Amino acid sequence: MPVPTAGHTTESLTTWLAERIALYLKRRPAEIDPDVPLAEYGLDSVAALSLCGDIEDDFDLVIEPTAAWDYPTVHALADHLVAELAAQDGGA
């Protein structure tokens, strides 16, 4: 069941993304700096695709599989997701 989209902030999505990325990279979320490019942590295309799938499942939001490269840090990706969720809510 998707997470309700209303009320998501860059901060809440940054936390969600850091937790999810830490899981893929077998690290603790506290080790994921939201301003460090994900590629520097060794995030590969398989993990990036899995992350996109999780975003689609949890937020009912379809994003491009290249999003992790287009928005290369947790903060950049969180900002993008906030904008996408706002657009989706406005267009519903």
C-alpha positions as CSV (number, residue, x, y, z in Angstrom):
1,M,0.0,0.0,0.0
2,P,1.5,3.4,-1.0
3,V,2.5,5.9,1.6
4,P,0.2,8.9,1.6
5,T,1.9,11.6,-0.5
6,A,0.5,14.6,1.3
7,G,2.9,16.3,3.8
8,H,6.2,14.9,2.5
9,T,9.0,17.3,2.9
10,T,12.6,17.3,1.6
11,E,13.6,16.4,5.2
12,S,11.3,13.4,5.4
13,L,12.2,12.2,2.0
14,T,15.9,12.7,2.7
15,T,15.6,10.4,5.7
16,W,13.6,7.8,3.7
17,L,16.2,7.9,0.9
18,A,19.2,7.7,3.2
19,E,17.6,4.6,5.0
20,R,16.8,2.9,1.7
21,I,20.2,3.6,0.1
22,A,22.0,2.5,3.3
23,L,20.1,-0.8,3.0
24,Y,21.3,-1.3,-0.5
25,L,24.9,-0.4,0.3
26,K,24.9,-2.4,3.6
27,R,25.7,0.8,5.6
28,R,24.0,2.6,8.5
29,P,21.8,5.5,7.4
30,A,24.0,7.9,9.5
31,E,26.9,7.1,7.1
32,I,25.0,8.4,4.1
33,D,25.8,12.2,3.7
34,P,22.9,13.7,1.8
35,D,25.3,16.0,-0.1
36,V,27.8,13.3,-1.3
37,P,27.1,11.9,-4.8
38,L,25.6,8.5,-4.5
39,A,28.2,7.1,-7.0
40,E,30.9,7.9,-4.5
41,Y,29.2,5.4,-2.2
42,G,29.3,2.8,-4.9
43,L,25.6,2.9,-5.8
44,D,25.4,0.9,-9.0
45,S,22.7,0.7,-11.7
46,V,21.0,-2.3,-10.1
47,A,20.6,-0.5,-6.8
48,A,19.5,2.6,-8.6
49,L,16.8,0.7,-10.4
50,S,15.7,-1.0,-7.1
51,L,15.5,2.5,-5.5
52,C,13.3,3.7,-8.3
53,G,11.1,0.7,-7.8
54,D,10.8,1.4,-4.1
55,I,9.9,5.0,-4.8
56,E,7.2,3.8,-7.2
57,D,5.9,1.3,-4.7
58,D,6.0,3.5,-1.6
59,F,4.9,6.8,-3.1
60,D,2.9,5.7,-6.2
61,L,5.2,7.9,-8.2
62,V,6.7,6.8,-11.5
63,I,10.2,8.3,-12.0
64,E,12.8,7.8,-14.7
65,P,15.3,5.0,-14.0
66,T,18.0,7.6,-14.5
67,A,16.8,9.7,-11.6
68,A,19.6,8.6,-9.3
69,W,22.1,9.9,-11.9
70,D,20.1,13.0,-12.8
71,Y,19.8,13.9,-9.1
72,P,23.1,12.5,-7.8
73,T,22.8,13.3,-4.1
74,V,20.2,12.4,-1.5
75,H,19.3,16.0,-1.2
76,A,18.9,16.6,-4.9
77,L,16.8,13.4,-5.3
78,A,14.6,14.4,-2.3
79,D,14.0,17.9,-3.8
80,H,13.1,16.3,-7.1
81,L,10.6,13.9,-5.4
82,V,9.0,16.7,-3.4
83,A,8.4,18.6,-6.7
84,E,7.1,15.4,-8.4
85,L,4.8,14.6,-5.5
86,A,3.5,18.2,-5.4
87,A,2.8,18.1,-9.2
88,Q,1.0,14.7,-8.8
89,D,-1.1,16.0,-5.9
90,G,-2.0,19.1,-7.9
91,G,-2.9,17.1,-11.0
92,A,-5.0,14.5,-9.2
